[in-house]
Amino acid sequence: MTFPKPYADAVARLRVPSGFLLVAAFAYLARPTVETLAMGFPVSLLGLAIRAWAAGHLEKNQQLAEAGPYAFVRNPLYLGTLIAAIGLAVAANRWELALLFAVVFFGVYLPVIQNEEQHLRKLFPSYNEYATRVPALVPRMTPSARLGTPFRFSQYLKNEEYQAGLGFLVGAAWLVWRAI
């Protein structure tokens, strides 16, 4: 799916505000139960683990990331976000949140992904070849030919990925409080 550049540029500015909208809707609408928490939290943790794995391999604008999860999918940070959001929607026990997450993901995040990929094509000449080997959001079952460097915890910290984990802990605490 290709979005017109003016639209993609406009919604790129909405990424952070849409996150605040999602948090507010989540806090207001959530009606968790112990059962939905038990189903949703593991899914969210899987998404966060994918994000963490990706952050330990990502050197933004310095080197094309092809190692770790990038050997399976071009956008593991977004894939991890999507999986974490699905888990939180399940944990919150509200289909409306799943629908809202889907609208934001498809209306805001996909155009942002498109913009980022255009940027990477300009920055890294090998990106086109990489994009032919590795799918955008649905992971390959086997890694692409290049496995590359190992996960680096220092890179994870540099990319400040721990903030996603902290956000999850706050959301999880809110859900647990609402469930009991």
Sequence and secondary structure as in RCSB ss.txt:
>XXXX:A:sequence
MTFPKPYADAVARLRVPSGFLLVAAFAYLARPTVETLAMGFPVSLLGLAIRAWAAGHLEKNQQLAEAGPYAFVRN
PLYLGTLIAAIGLAVAANRWELALLFAVVFFGVYLPVIQNEEQHLRKLFPSYNEYATRVPALVPRMTPSARLGTP
FRFSQYLKNEEYQAGLGFLVGAAWLVWRAI
>XXXX:A:secstr
    HHHHHHHHTTHHHHHHHHHHHHHHH    HHHHHHHHHHHHHHHHHHHHHHTT  TTTS   SGGGGT S 
HHHHHHHHHHHHHHHHHT HHHHHHHHHHIIIIIHHHHHHHHHHHHHH TTHHHHHHHS SSS  SS  S   S 
  HHHHHHTTTHHHHHHHHHHHHHHHHHH 
